Every structure is written in structure tokens, then in C-alpha cells.
């Protein structure tokens, strides 16, 4: 017979970690960081039609010191990369990042020297949102990050979880060393339109 059975109904017992996680997920302030066409879709999420305020995210912070979520919307040029990193470093901990659109996630169609081939080369990314450009509904779906925010441990537990995630990422096989998934040799020299 536990303490919860002795208390009157309606009193919820929880840990401070769960309570803090719930409050954090219900008061996310995204940093305004639109770089290209995906920024238009990000702005559309703030309109009454999509109502981002129901997630506690109605205030897009114009200063990184008051933001805890960076939505990188659009392609990141090599000239802009230090600025992205500086804004990320100025954000208070804990902080999260959504890479919005294929250009931010992998460079997209801009496979050249001027565009960073994925914002994860500069800052750690929590959610990758595909699409060119992704629809506002897709960004709302990417707010599943709320579940991750709510379950983020506090204090020493958070540091241990971050170290474990970093070790797992360092131990992963880079994509250029993974075996190919398709055989393109058989396609060379063939007329695919015939």
C-alpha cells in the first residue's frame, strides 16, 4: 500500500524532473533564423490558421538569449555558418535545433563550395524536417520534439545523457564508409527512356 492510495483523489505525484520537463515543453521560444524560402513556411506556422500558440511557442524570440529552440529554415552558406554557430552558442541551455528543409539538412540541390552540406556540420541537430520547402503542417508535426524536451533529464543526468549520445554519434559509421545500397554499374550506358 503506497502513499498514493492514502492521499485523496486529485493529487498527482510526480518528480521534479517530470514537472520541469512539462513546463519546459509548454514554453518553447524559437529563435527567428530564416535563411531562405523555408522561412516563409516557418512564418506561416505563426498565423492563426496553424496556431503555433497552442504549443506555447507563439513568441519567436529576436534575441538568442531568450530562445531555447533554433529552427534553421533554409540553406546555410559558408559565409553565414559562423553566424549560425554564434547564435547557437548565445542561446541558454538547454537548447534544441530543428533543421527545416532539405537545404538545411543536406545542402539540397546546392551541392557546391558555397553552401554548407548540412547544418549538422556546424551545430547539433535534434530533428531533421525534410521537404523543399516543407509545408507548415510538417513543421507542426516536427514539434514532436516536445516529447524529447519533456523527457530530457536535469542536472548531472542531462550531462551523462549528452555524453552517451555524443559517444554513440562518434561511434557511428560515416555514410561514405557504409556499403552502397544500390548497384549503379548496371545502369551506366543503358537508355532508361527506351
C-alpha contacts under 8 A as a table, 3 or more apart, distances in Angstrom:
res1	aa1	res2	aa2	distance
1	X	5	X	6.64
2	X	5	X	5.67
2	X	6	X	7.13
3	X	6	X	5.21
3	X	7	X	6.52
4	X	7	X	5.44
4	X	13	X	7.45
5	X	8	X	7.76
7	X	11	X	7.13
8	X	11	X	6.60
14	X	18	X	6.53
14	X	19	X	6.92
15	X	18	X	5.31
15	X	19	X	6.36
16	X	19	X	5.04
16	X	20	X	5.98
17	X	20	X	5.20
17	X	21	X	6.05
17	X	153	X	6.49
17	X	154	X	6.24
18	X	21	X	4.99
18	X	22	X	6.15
18	X	150	X	6.97
18	X	151	X	7.07
19	X	22	X	5.15
19	X	23	X	6.32
20	X	23	X	5.13
20	X	24	X	6.04
20	X	150	X	7.82
21	X	24	X	5.06
21	X	25	X	6.15
21	X	149	X	6.37
21	X	150	X	4.01
21	X	151	X	6.16
21	X	152	X	6.68
21	X	153	X	7.93
22	X	25	X	5.33
22	X	26	X	6.30
22	X	150	X	5.30
23	X	26	X	5.21
23	X	27	X	6.43
24	X	27	X	5.43
24	X	28	X	6.53
24	X	149	X	7.04
24	X	150	X	6.84
25	X	28	X	5.97
25	X	56	X	7.89
25	X	146	X	5.33
25	X	147	X	7.71
25	X	149	X	5.72
25	X	150	X	5.60
26	X	55	X	6.03
26	X	56	X	5.03
26	X	57	X	7.72
27	X	55	X	7.54
27	X	56	X	4.78
27	X	57	X	6.26
28	X	55	X	7.94
28	X	56	X	6.13
28	X	57	X	5.24
28	X	67	X	7.56
28	X	68	X	6.34
28	X	69	X	6.69
29	X	56	X	7.84
29	X	57	X	5.44
29	X	58	X	7.46
29	X	59	X	5.84
29	X	60	X	5.80
29	X	61	X	6.07
29	X	66	X	7.23
29	X	67	X	4.96
29	X	68	X	5.75
29	X	69	X	6.16
30	X	57	X	6.89
30	X	59	X	7.24
30	X	60	X	5.09
30	X	61	X	5.92
30	X	67	X	5.44
30	X	68	X	6.13
30	X	69	X	4.44
30	X	70	X	5.54
30	X	71	X	6.73
31	X	60	X	5.72
31	X	61	X	4.89
31	X	62	X	6.16
31	X	63	X	6.94
31	X	64	X	6.11
31	X	67	X	5.28
31	X	68	X	7.23
31	X	69	X	6.04
31	X	70	X	5.00
31	X	71	X	6.72
32	X	60	X	5.87
32	X	61	X	6.17
32	X	62	X	5.89
32	X	70	X	7.28
32	X	71	X	7.19
33	X	39	X	7.74
33	X	70	X	6.96
33	X	71	X	6.26
33	X	72	X	5.65
33	X	73	X	6.55
34	X	38	X	7.05
34	X	39	X	4.42
34	X	40	X	7.93
34	X	42	X	7.74
34	X	71	X	7.67
34	X	72	X	6.30
34	X	73	X	4.82
34	X	74	X	6.43
35	X	38	X	7.51
35	X	39	X	6.38
35	X	72	X	7.35
35	X	73	X	5.76
35	X	74	X	4.85
35	X	75	X	6.27
35	X	76	X	6.95
36	X	39	X	5.73
36	X	40	X	7.91
36	X	73	X	6.61
36	X	74	X	4.47
36	X	75	X	6.25
37	X	40	X	5.69
37	X	41	X	7.45
37	X	73	X	7.71
37	X	74	X	6.25
37	X	133	X	6.90
38	X	41	X	5.29
38	X	42	X	6.34
38	X	73	X	5.03
38	X	74	X	5.18
38	X	100	X	6.98
38	X	101	X	6.46
38	X	132	X	7.58
38	X	133	X	5.34
38	X	134	X	6.94
39	X	42	X	4.84
39	X	43	X	6.10
39	X	73	X	5.22
39	X	74	X	6.65
40	X	43	X	5.09
40	X	44	X	6.23
41	X	44	X	4.98
41	X	45	X	6.66
41	X	133	X	7.35
41	X	134	X	7.09
41	X	135	X	6.19
41	X	136	X	5.42
42	X	45	X	5.42
42	X	46	X	7.34
42	X	73	X	7.22
42	X	136	X	6.44
42	X	139	X	7.37
43	X	46	X	5.48
43	X	47	X	7.29
44	X	47	X	5.42
44	X	50	X	7.49
44	X	136	X	6.42
45	X	49	X	7.76
45	X	50	X	5.32
45	X	51	X	6.71
45	X	52	X	6.01
45	X	136	X	5.44
45	X	137	X	7.81
45	X	139	X	7.64
45	X	140	X	7.49
46	X	50	X	6.71
46	X	51	X	6.10
46	X	52	X	5.45
46	X	53	X	7.58
46	X	58	X	6.70
47	X	50	X	5.89
47	X	51	X	5.97
47	X	52	X	7.53
48	X	51	X	4.70
48	X	52	X	7.85
50	X	136	X	7.61
50	X	137	X	7.69
51	X	54	X	6.11
51	X	58	X	7.98
52	X	55	X	5.80
52	X	56	X	7.17
52	X	57	X	5.80
52	X	58	X	5.70
52	X	140	X	7.69
53	X	56	X	4.97
53	X	57	X	5.15
53	X	58	X	4.23
53	X	59	X	7.95
54	X	57	X	7.34
54	X	58	X	7.84
55	X	58	X	7.74
57	X	60	X	7.18
60	X	67	X	7.89
61	X	64	X	6.89
61	X	66	X	6.23
61	X	67	X	5.64
63	X	66	X	5.85
63	X	67	X	6.79
64	X	67	X	5.03
64	X	68	X	7.73
64	X	87	X	5.92
64	X	88	X	7.31
64	X	90	X	5.79
64	X	91	X	4.86
64	X	92	X	7.78
65	X	90	X	5.89
65	X	91	X	4.89
65	X	92	X	5.95
66	X	91	X	7.04
66	X	92	X	7.33
67	X	70	X	7.43
67	X	91	X	6.08
67	X	92	X	7.19
67	X	95	X	7.95
68	X	91	X	6.28
68	X	92	X	6.46
68	X	93	X	7.22
68	X	94	X	6.71
68	X	95	X	4.57
68	X	96	X	6.29
69	X	95	X	5.69
69	X	96	X	4.78
69	X	97	X	5.62
69	X	98	X	7.54
70	X	88	X	7.45
70	X	95	X	7.81
70	X	96	X	6.33
70	X	97	X	4.77
70	X	98	X	6.28
71	X	97	X	5.87
71	X	98	X	4.76
71	X	99	X	6.10
71	X	100	X	6.50
72	X	97	X	7.37
72	X	98	X	6.25
72	X	99	X	5.12
72	X	100	X	5.74
72	X	104	X	6.62
72	X	119	X	7.97
73	X	99	X	6.62
73	X	100	X	4.76
73	X	101	X	6.45
73	X	104	X	6.53
74	X	100	X	6.67
74	X	101	X	6.22
74	X	102	X	7.91
74	X	103	X	5.69
74	X	104	X	5.21
75	X	103	X	4.64
75	X	104	X	4.83
75	X	107	X	6.43
75	X	108	X	7.86
75	X	115	X	6.87
75	X	116	X	7.56
76	X	80	X	6.11
76	X	81	X	6.29
76	X	103	X	7.59
76	X	104	X	6.29
76	X	107	X	7.80
76	X	115	X	5.83
76	X	116	X	5.64
76	X	118	X	7.94
76	X	119	X	6.93
77	X	80	X	5.11
77	X	81	X	6.19
77	X	114	X	5.63
77	X	115	X	4.26
77	X	116	X	5.62
78	X	81	X	5.13
78	X	82	X	7.79
78	X	114	X	5.64
78	X	115	X	5.64
78	X	116	X	5.72
79	X	82	X	6.99
79	X	114	X	7.89
80	X	83	X	5.32
80	X	84	X	6.39
81	X	84	X	5.10
81	X	85	X	6.32
81	X	116	X	7.50
81	X	122	X	6.93
82	X	85	X	5.07
82	X	86	X	6.06
83	X	86	X	4.95
83	X	87	X	6.14
84	X	87	X	5.30
84	X	88	X	6.20
84	X	122	X	7.77
85	X	88	X	5.02
85	X	89	X	6.08
85	X	122	X	6.32
85	X	123	X	6.45
86	X	89	X	5.08
86	X	90	X	6.23
87	X	90	X	5.15
87	X	91	X	6.53
88	X	91	X	5.38
88	X	123	X	7.38
89	X	92	X	7.90
91	X	95	X	6.84
92	X	95	X	6.51
96	X	125	X	7.24
96	X	126	X	6.27
97	X	124	X	7.07
97	X	125	X	5.02
97	X	126	X	5.38
97	X	127	X	6.72
98	X	125	X	6.13
98	X	126	X	5.97
98	X	127	X	4.81
98	X	128	X	6.03
98	X	129	X	7.08
98	X	142	X	7.91
99	X	104	X	5.67
99	X	105	X	5.64
99	X	119	X	7.13
99	X	125	X	6.52
99	X	126	X	7.88
99	X	127	X	6.23
99	X	128	X	4.92
99	X	129	X	5.89
100	X	103	X	7.97
100	X	104	X	6.07
100	X	105	X	6.96
100	X	128	X	6.44
100	X	129	X	4.82
100	X	130	X	6.74
100	X	131	X	7.99
100	X	134	X	7.29
100	X	139	X	7.66
101	X	104	X	5.60
101	X	105	X	6.29
101	X	128	X	7.77
101	X	129	X	5.61
101	X	130	X	4.97
101	X	131	X	5.05
101	X	132	X	5.71
101	X	133	X	5.76
101	X	134	X	5.85
102	X	105	X	4.96
102	X	106	X	5.78
102	X	107	X	6.56
102	X	108	X	4.99
102	X	129	X	7.42
102	X	130	X	5.26
102	X	131	X	5.56
102	X	132	X	6.00
102	X	133	X	7.65
103	X	106	X	5.53
103	X	107	X	4.15
103	X	108	X	4.04
103	X	109	X	7.16
103	X	110	X	7.39
103	X	117	X	7.75
103	X	118	X	7.16
103	X	132	X	7.73
104	X	107	X	5.88
104	X	108	X	7.42
104	X	117	X	7.69
104	X	118	X	5.48
104	X	119	X	5.58
105	X	108	X	7.47
105	X	117	X	7.41
105	X	118	X	4.53
105	X	119	X	5.98
105	X	120	X	7.28
105	X	128	X	6.38
105	X	129	X	7.61
105	X	130	X	7.53
106	X	116	X	7.89
106	X	117	X	4.84
106	X	118	X	3.99
106	X	119	X	7.37
107	X	110	X	5.54
107	X	111	X	6.18
107	X	115	X	6.35
107	X	116	X	6.05
107	X	117	X	4.13
107	X	118	X	5.37
108	X	111	X	6.89
108	X	117	X	7.71
110	X	115	X	6.46
111	X	115	X	7.11
111	X	117	X	7.14
112	X	115	X	6.06
113	X	116	X	7.69
116	X	119	X	6.58
116	X	121	X	7.62
117	X	121	X	7.56
118	X	121	X	5.97
119	X	122	X	5.48
119	X	123	X	6.33
119	X	124	X	7.99
119	X	125	X	7.65
120	X	123	X	5.09
120	X	124	X	5.32
120	X	125	X	5.72
121	X	124	X	7.73
125	X	128	X	7.15
126	X	145	X	7.68
127	X	142	X	6.93
127	X	145	X	7.03
129	X	134	X	7.28
129	X	138	X	7.44
129	X	139	X	7.14
129	X	142	X	6.67
130	X	134	X	6.38
131	X	134	X	4.27
131	X	135	X	7.68
134	X	138	X	6.12
134	X	139	X	7.18
135	X	138	X	5.26
135	X	139	X	6.79
136	X	139	X	5.09
136	X	140	X	6.35
137	X	140	X	5.01
137	X	141	X	6.22
138	X	141	X	4.88
138	X	142	X	6.20
139	X	142	X	4.88
139	X	143	X	6.56
140	X	143	X	5.26
140	X	144	X	7.95
141	X	144	X	6.05
142	X	145	X	6.32
143	X	146	X	5.79
144	X	147	X	5.72
144	X	148	X	7.33
145	X	148	X	5.05
145	X	149	X	6.17
146	X	149	X	4.96
146	X	150	X	6.03
147	X	150	X	5.15
147	X	151	X	6.32
148	X	151	X	5.33
148	X	152	X	6.18
149	X	152	X	5.24
152	X	158	X	6.74
153	X	157	X	5.50
153	X	158	X	4.72
153	X	161	X	7.66
154	X	157	X	5.66
154	X	158	X	4.98
155	X	158	X	5.35
155	X	159	X	6.60
156	X	159	X	5.13
156	X	160	X	6.27
157	X	160	X	5.13
157	X	161	X	6.13
158	X	161	X	5.05
158	X	162	X	6.10
159	X	162	X	5.10
159	X	163	X	6.19
160	X	163	X	5.13
160	X	164	X	6.18
161	X	164	X	5.10
161	X	165	X	6.19
162	X	165	X	5.13
162	X	166	X	6.13
163	X	166	X	5.05
163	X	167	X	6.16
164	X	167	X	5.16
164	X	168	X	6.20
165	X	168	X	5.08
165	X	169	X	6.19
166	X	169	X	5.06
166	X	170	X	6.14
167	X	170	X	5.06
167	X	171	X	6.12
168	X	171	X	5.12
168	X	172	X	6.36
169	X	172	X	5.27
173	X	177	X	6.58
173	X	178	X	6.62
174	X	177	X	5.48
174	X	178	X	6.60
175	X	178	X	5.15
180	X	183	X	7.38
183	X	186	X	6.56
183	X	187	X	7.88
184	X	187	X	5.27
184	X	188	X	6.78
185	X	188	X	5.62
186	X	190	X	7.88
187	X	190	X	5.67
187	X	192	X	7.96
191	X	194	X	5.73
